[in-house]
Amino acid sequence: MKLKPLNDRVIVTRMEEEQKTAGGIIIPDTAKEKPQEGKIMAVGPGKMDDKGKQRIPLEVKKGDRILFSKYAGTEIKIDGVEHIFMKEDDILAVID
């Protein structure tokens, strides 16, 4: 990864969703919604506390599978691959 996020930001790659429904119907690309599940590719060092003296580390780490809010972050392309650049606050849960 050529980018290193600052403060409490992370870079996420979306996970691909199923191409078919449970009944076997193939969903066309135009009807699909973007998945809200992803994998963290890089994390920042954490944000500074209120006094600006020490960093508060992030609760997530590189490699975690996460669930994030629908309109979270900014989409960017790195080496032709689409990623999302977002704050830790936009992450809803870590998937085990």
C-alpha positions in Angstrom: 0.0 0.0 0.0 1.5 3.3 -1.1 -0.8 5.4 1.0 -0.6 5.7 4.8 -3.8 7.2 6.4 -3.4 10.0 9.0 -5.0 10.2 12.4 -8.1 8.1 12.8 -8.6 7.2 9.2 -8.5 3.8 7.5 -8.4 2.5 3.9 -11.0 -0.2 3.1 -11.5 -2.5 0.2 -15.1 -3.6 -0.4 -15.9 -7.3 -0.2 -17.8 -8.7 -3.2 -21.4 -9.8 -2.7 -23.1 -12.8 -4.1 -24.0 -12.6 -7.8 -27.1 -14.8 -7.3 -30.1 -14.7 -5.0 -31.0 -17.7 -2.8 -33.4 -18.9 -5.5 -30.7 -18.9 -8.2 -31.6 -15.6 -10.0 -28.5 -13.8 -11.3 -28.5 -10.1 -10.3 -27.4 -7.7 -13.0 -24.7 -5.1 -12.2 -27.1 -2.2 -12.7 -29.5 -3.6 -10.0 -26.8 -4.2 -7.4 -26.1 -2.0 -4.4 -22.5 -1.5 -3.3 -21.7 -3.8 -0.4 -21.2 -2.3 3.1 -18.7 -5.0 4.1 -15.0 -4.6 3.6 -11.5 -5.4 4.6 -9.1 -2.9 6.2 -6.0 -2.4 4.1 -4.2 0.3 6.1 -4.8 2.2 9.4 -3.6 5.6 10.7 -1.8 6.0 14.0 -4.9 7.3 15.9 -6.2 10.7 16.8 -4.8 13.0 19.4 -6.5 13.4 22.8 -8.2 16.7 23.8 -5.0 18.1 25.3 -3.0 17.1 22.2 -0.4 15.2 24.2 -1.0 11.6 23.3 -2.5 9.5 20.6 -5.6 7.4 21.1 -5.0 4.1 19.2 -7.7 2.8 16.8 -9.8 -0.2 17.8 -9.5 -1.8 14.4 -6.3 -3.2 12.7 -5.1 -4.0 9.2 -6.8 -7.2 7.9 -10.1 -6.8 10.0 -13.4 -7.5 8.2 -15.8 -4.7 9.0 -19.3 -3.4 8.4 -19.5 0.3 7.6 -22.3 2.9 7.1 -23.8 3.2 3.6 -22.5 6.6 2.7 -19.2 6.4 4.5 -15.9 7.8 3.3 -14.5 8.8 0.0 -13.9 6.4 -2.9 -10.4 6.4 -4.3 -8.5 4.3 -6.9 -5.1 2.9 -6.1 -3.3 0.9 -8.9 -6.7 0.4 -10.6 -8.4 -1.0 -7.5 -11.2 0.9 -5.8 -10.8 1.6 -2.1 -12.7 3.7 0.5 -10.9 6.2 2.6 -12.9 6.7 5.9 -12.8 7.7 9.5 -13.0 5.1 12.2 -16.3 6.6 13.4 -17.9 5.4 10.1 -17.2 1.7 11.0 -20.2 0.1 12.6 -18.8 -3.3 13.6 -15.9 -5.8 13.2 -16.9 -9.2 11.8 -15.3 -12.2 13.4 
